[in-house]
Amino acid sequence: MKPIYVTSPSLPPLAEFIPYLEKIWESKWLTNNGQFNKQFESALADYLGVKYVSYFTNGMSALQAGLHALRLSGEVITTPFTFVATTHAIHLHGCTPVFCDIEPDTFTLDPDKVEALITPRTTAIMPVHVYGNPCNHEQLQRIADTYGLKLFYDAAHVFGVKKDGVSVCNWGDLSMLSFHATKVFNTFEGGALVTNDSAMKQRIDYLRNFGFKDEVTVVAPGMNGKVDELRSAYGLLQLKYVDGEIAKRKKVAEHYRNHLQGVPGIKVLEDIPGVQHNYGYFPILVDGKIYGICRDQLYDRLKAAGIFSRRYFYPLCSQFSTYRGLPSAAAGRLPVAEATARAILCLPIHAELDENTQDIIINMVTSKGQL
Ligand SMILES: Cc1ncc(COP(=O)(O)O)c(C=O)c1O
């Protein structure tokens, strides 16, 4: 059997990409605000239903530019249950990440636990819509407004996700997206910042291009976060296919749910009412006492059979050497996140995962990996 990886990137038909390449070769305009770059940003804004998008070379650089654009300092309240880029971006910006526990059902930042962590040094809240589950925005925005904090969403997982018909990328002061190869929508590598404020968009675009305002004026210590015409053109083409890809992922998620619901010791997540999901991940929770073997045993048995599930997000970011000495990282202060990190397993999901292959994975889970 060929190895089954946790995901597999969707690529558009190669023949359809050739005309884009021909145009780039003809124009010899390779980067720096090219035609495809402008077209892609505007097409993305239309697709996402937001005002402004700034396309970045990856999600991490978008996070770093966003922290600069918001002029954050001091402490930033965030979740430990995320990919380490969220925490690193805060740290590399010179801020201290303050870890807050998560909700047991959506695994997103628990707003009821945020206020107790606010100090005079707090400048922002940085939640993550983990697995594409939208955070409890109303409550988080209320807290941000009450305490005069910025709200910067790590929206790496929510491409195309809507709540009550509105893109969740509209929430807060800024949202950051990732178009990494493993994401629902990829441009090989890539990311974006989303804002509805034109002055903020302008500032972000200066920061993305070394801080240049014009040929002779540098307004800020900016980075090189801009993207070339190749990936911009590819992104434009990818947008035509993304709805179809999400529809196929939905079928895969439904097939898993139909067969794994009710397996003792395995918890499967349901769609959240009012949310249009993108099915980027298929997380299950393993309760070893009921299931019979623990999460890591299941992970190992799947791996031995060539099925590469992932323990996203284990260990918690608060456990990594840079952060584990922080007071907010102390054991027992993040009980829901700690329990979730011990039980979570993301099963393979992507648009091309056929039912036969999926049934092999399902049978492995239902038989505790003893097929
Ligand atoms: C939650 C989260 N934040 C940030 C990132 C970083 O994005 P990128 O890999 O595009 O730099 C990722 C994914 O890689 C992610 O999953």
The ligand as an ORCA input file, in Angstrom:
! r2SCAN-3c Opt
* xyz 0 1
  C      -2.113     28.129     13.100
  C      -0.976     28.461     12.180
  N      -0.374     29.655     12.295
  C       0.640     30.005     11.488
  C       1.112     29.150     10.511
  C       2.296     29.574      9.682
  O       1.981     29.694      8.344
  P       3.107     29.470      7.229
  O       3.502     28.033      7.240
  O       2.402     29.866      5.952
  O       4.242     30.383      7.547
  C       0.499     27.888     10.347
  C       0.867     26.901      9.331
  O       1.837     26.585      8.854
  C      -0.556     27.534     11.220
  O      -1.134     26.319     11.140
*
